[in-house]
Amino acid sequence: MEILIRRHQEFPGPSDQKIKRKMAKVLDALGCHDRELSILFTSDEEIAQLNTRYLGRQGPTNVLAFPMSPVTGDEPDSPLLGDIVVSVDTAAREAERAGETLQEALGRLLIHGFLHLIGYDHEKSEEKAKEMENQEKRLMKIYKEA
């Protein structure tokens, strides 16, 4: 398993090694132990550009997920799951509103992005949203304990 982390936006908190260890546990929990993942921590400005370019949406968002292969339920051809892009600026605002630490918010967003990479979509239906929320809660426990 390989997890690549890049920081275009610095933030206090866990080292890249600690984030890798935590995300490795999350990937293992869903049977993705032989997969690769790329994570980018960035600013509102950069994520807004990506949001516009790839999704046609204006403004910043908290997390974007770009699967390497279309999610079909079949085993992907590539070991690379895809890319997760997290806005540290938005995560910090969300953390403050939710009464959580920046590290908790970043973990939650990484898990949310990871679930999108493997096919979860909360925008399809209320049932799918609940299913994704339950999986996020379960994986967040694993992330925190790692």
C-alpha positions in Angstrom: 0.0 0.0 0.0 1.3 3.4 -0.9 -0.2 6.7 0.3 1.3 9.9 -1.2 0.7 13.1 0.6 1.4 16.6 -0.7 0.9 19.8 1.2 0.3 23.0 -0.8 -1.1 24.4 2.4 0.7 23.9 5.7 -1.2 23.3 8.9 -0.4 22.3 12.5 -1.2 18.8 13.4 -0.3 15.3 12.5 2.8 14.5 10.5 2.4 13.0 7.0 3.6 9.6 8.5 0.8 9.7 11.1 -1.8 10.5 8.5 -0.5 7.7 6.3 -0.7 5.3 9.2 -4.3 6.3 10.0 -5.4 6.1 6.4 -3.7 2.7 5.9 -5.9 1.4 8.7 -9.0 2.8 7.0 -8.0 1.3 3.7 -7.4 -2.1 5.4 -10.8 -2.0 7.0 -12.4 -1.9 3.6 -10.1 -4.5 1.9 -8.1 -1.9 0.0 -4.7 -2.9 1.5 -3.1 -3.4 -1.9 -4.2 0.0 -3.3 -2.5 3.4 -3.7 -3.9 6.7 -2.8 -2.9 10.3 -3.3 -3.8 13.1 -0.9 -3.4 16.8 -1.5 -3.9 19.4 1.3 -4.5 22.8 -0.3 -6.1 26.2 0.0 -9.6 27.4 -0.8 -8.3 29.2 -3.8 -6.7 26.1 -5.3 -9.7 23.8 -4.5 -12.1 26.4 -6.0 -10.1 26.3 -9.3 -10.2 22.4 -9.3 -13.9 22.5 -8.4 -14.7 24.8 -11.4 -12.4 23.0 -13.8 -13.5 19.4 -13.1 -17.0 19.7 -11.7 -18.2 23.0 -13.2 -19.1 24.3 -9.7 -18.1 27.7 -8.5 -16.2 28.4 -5.2 -14.3 26.3 -2.7 -15.5 23.1 -1.3 -14.2 21.0 1.6 -13.1 17.9 -0.3 -12.9 16.6 -3.8 -12.3 13.0 -4.9 -11.0 11.9 -8.3 -11.3 8.2 -8.8 -8.6 6.7 -11.1 -11.0 4.3 -12.7 -14.8 4.6 -13.1 -16.5 3.0 -10.1 -18.4 0.0 -11.5 -18.2 -2.5 -8.6 -15.6 -4.5 -10.5 -12.0 -4.8 -9.5 -10.2 -1.7 -10.9 -7.4 -2.3 -13.5 -5.1 0.1 -11.7 -3.9 -0.3 -8.1 -4.3 3.5 -7.8 -7.6 4.4 -6.2 -7.4 8.0 -7.0 -6.8 11.5 -5.6 -8.3 13.2 -2.5 -8.0 17.0 -2.4 -8.8 18.7 0.9 -9.1 22.4 1.5 -7.4 23.1 4.8 -9.1 26.6 4.9 -12.6 25.1 4.7 -11.7 22.3 7.1 -10.6 24.8 9.7 -13.9 26.7 9.3 -16.0 23.5 9.6 -14.0 22.4 12.6 -14.7 25.6 14.4 -18.4 25.5 13.6 -18.6 21.8 14.7 -16.6 22.2 17.8 -14.0 19.7 16.6 -10.2 20.0 16.1 -8.7 20.7 12.7 -7.2 17.2 12.9 -10.6 15.6 13.4 -12.1 17.7 10.5 -9.2 16.6 8.2 -9.7 13.0 9.1 -13.4 13.2 8.5 -12.9 14.8 5.1 -10.2 12.2 4.1 -12.6 9.4 5.0 -15.5 11.2 3.1 -13.2 11.5 0.0 -12.0 7.9 0.3 -15.6 6.7 0.3 -16.4 8.7 -2.8 -13.3 7.0 -4.5 -14.7 3.6 -3.8 -18.2 4.4 -5.0 -20.2 5.9 -2.2 -22.4 8.8 -3.2 -24.5 10.7 -0.7 -26.2 12.8 -3.5 -27.9 9.7 -5.1 -30.6 9.2 -2.5 -31.4 9.6 1.2 -30.8 5.9 1.7 -27.3 6.2 0.1 -26.5 9.3 2.1 -27.4 7.4 5.4 -25.3 4.4 4.2 -22.3 6.7 3.6 -22.8 8.5 6.9 -22.8 5.2 8.8 -19.7 4.1 7.0 -18.0 7.4 7.8 -18.8 7.0 11.5 -17.4 3.5 11.6 -14.2 4.5 9.7 -13.7 7.6 11.8 -13.4 5.4 14.9 -10.7 3.4 13.2 -9.0 6.6 12.0 -9.0 8.1 15.5 -7.7 4.9 17.2 -4.8 4.4 14.7 
